[in-house]
């Protein structure tokens, strides 16, 4: 009975997740990221560079580099793609049915976890197949499938186990089911990503128990490259090299017995979040969790901050009066903006701090202000396009003047106005001192707002945009010299060409979103 229930749970999880629009978006983003990883050596690009010499694109090089870089995607975006099933069950009413079944909590949660792991493994398979295609185009030597399978398993399976386990824990414990779980995981992910890398950089290649917490595999990748190339001066993900020097060739088999055992131990440690998930699982009890998974008013840092900063809501109230007096889409956009700020007093405080900091810091230091502003803004706008659907007022708000099309335009405009609220001083000062950076900020906000609105309308989930946004933001802060990644200008390397592309992309996304809403309204 338990075996049959477990099988049905896993298959159902995989099927439901594979049918999501967010999965299609993730696959397309994964394929695009894969092509960017494997630069063309003929154009002066290489995945791994050591001592100004590129590493030849053999199976071991491509497998190691792609698995190490791919862990950034799967560890961050994978979490947001996997979690959220409990909330869907409660909104659809399936949670009450599941709670009444004789399946135990342990079997139910194990099935959910195995389904999440199987889903992520499906994405991992697509990632590896894309790498094999790139090997045929740019690689050297034969495709050694066992090398790819071994490297991907060693580096990424512990990460998939941990990601699915953390997503399950956040869904099983009511206080973490909402946005607070998303934000806290992002902070935790960055912390666990940095630790093993710093450790391996300063440990003279000595083994440490902290490598058992290297879920991302970056620490293991650094140790392996240092051991194989006998140098600490290397870059994974791209770097300058001397084309006149012959490339270095990595050995076929890279993993020592000690490091292999460490990765197996890391995979076992990755299962530990399942224990508190089992103990804390709410089993859809209405006295422990609500449909919107607000945590029943329990303590959390964000909820506490919003309660303490509630007096700041008075600053937002005049916006409602202004929205009532302004006609058309502009008035509706002001109402959406006011509702967003009233729901998040901490965002009002952040806007005031950014206003002061953006006005007094030197122009050269404004990039860091934009990073903070856009990070906060991205978390807020991910919810704007799906708020009506999540509160079951989608049909009602669609009957307002202008219908769903005007509502979409108002949400898009409100997202842009919210970004202006956070970045107005920086935008003004950049307009005077660095016009290209100001143009990058303006067009980048338009493009990102278009992506958030379109993905919200397609997937009906805030996490589709949030996963890709946080992943892209992290990559952009690391690759500070790549113009195409300087979407909002905080790195100062955006070009006229990238700004123009962003403007066209933003307009195309806005038009595509409006068309989709018009098509959906006509169909319904």
C-alpha positions, 0 to 999 in steps of 0.5 A: 500500500505504501509502495503504491502510494509512493509511486503515485505521489512521485509520478503525479509530482513529476507530471504536474511540474513538467506541465508548468509554464515555469518549467518551459521558461526554466528549460529555455533559460537553462539552454541559453545559459549553457551556450553562454558557459561554453565560450568559443576559443576562436573568439578569445573565450574559454570556460576554464583558464589557468595561468593565462592558458586555456583548458582544452574542451575535452569531456572532463573539462566541459563536464567539470566546468558546466557542472560547477557553473550549473550548480548556481542555477539548480541551487537557486532557481531549482528551489523556487521551481520545486516549492509551492505545491502545498499552497496549490493544494490548499488553493485548489481544495486538494489539501483537505482530500490529501489530509483525509487519506490514510497515507502517513506523513512520512510517506507523503513527504517522501513522495513529495521529495522524491518527486521534486528530485526526479523533476530536477533530475529531468532538468539536469538531463536536459542540461547535460544533453545541451552540453553534449551538443556543444561538445560536438560543436566546440569540443575536442576529442570524443564524447565520453558519456561516463565522464559526464555522468560521473561528474554531474552525479558527484557535483550536482546530485547532493545539490538536488537532494538539498534543494528539494529537501529545503523546498519541502521544509519551507512548504511543510512549516507554515511560517516559511510557506510564503515569501519569507521562506523565499527570501530566507533561502536566498540568504542561506544559499549565498552563505553556504555557497561562499563558505566552502569556496573560501575554505578551499582557497585558504586551506592549502588543499587540506580536507575539512569537515566543512566540505560535507556542507558544500552542497553547491559543489563549488568547493569540490570543483575548486579543489579538483582544479587546483589538484589537476592544474597545480595552480591557484591562479585559475578562473571557471566561467571565462577569462583572458588567455594567451592564444599563442600558448597550447591548451592544457588538457585535464585528465579523463578521471578527476575524482579521488576516493577521498573527494568521492566519499566526501560528496557521498557524505554531503548527499547524506547530510543534504537529507537532514532538512527532511527530519524537521519537515516531518516533525513540523508538517502541518498536514493542511490543518486549518488551525495551523495554516491558511490558504495564503500560507501566512503562517497564522501571524507567527513571528518572522523577521519580515512580519516583525519589521512590517508590524514595527513599521506600520506607522509608515503606512500613513505616508502611502494613504494619500496615494489612494486618494490620488489614484481615485482622482486620476482616470484610466490606466494611470489611476489604476497603476497608482492604486496597485502601487499604493496597495503594494506599499501598504502591504509592505511597510518595510518597503516604504522604509527601504524607499526612504533609506534608498532616497537618502543614501542615493542622494548623498553617496558619491556617483562612483558608489551608486552602483551598490545602491542600485543593486540593493534597490533592484533586489528589493524591487524584484521581490516585490514586483514578482507578486504584483502580476499574480496577486489577484489570482492568488486572492481569487479576485482575478475574475472580479478585477477583470470586470473593471473598466478596461478589463484584464488588458487595462489591469495588465497595463496598470500592473506593468506601469505600477512595477515601473513606478515602484522602481522609480520610487527606489532609484529616483535619486540615482537615476537623476544623478546618473542622467547628469553624470553618466547618461548611458548608465541612466539609460541602462537603468530605465530600459532594464527596469522596463524589460524586467517589469515586462518579464515579471508581468508576462511570466506572472500572467503565464504561470500564475506563480510569482516564483517563476520570475523570482527564481530567474531574477535572483539567479540573474542578479547573482550572476550579474554581480559576479560577472562585472565585465559582461555588458549584456549582464549589466541590465540596470547599469550597476556594473557600469559596462553597459553599451549603447547596443545592449541598452537598445536591445533592452528597450526593444525587448521591454517594448516587445514583452509589454506588447506580448503581455497585452496580447496574451491578456486580450487573448485570454479574455476573448477565450474566456 
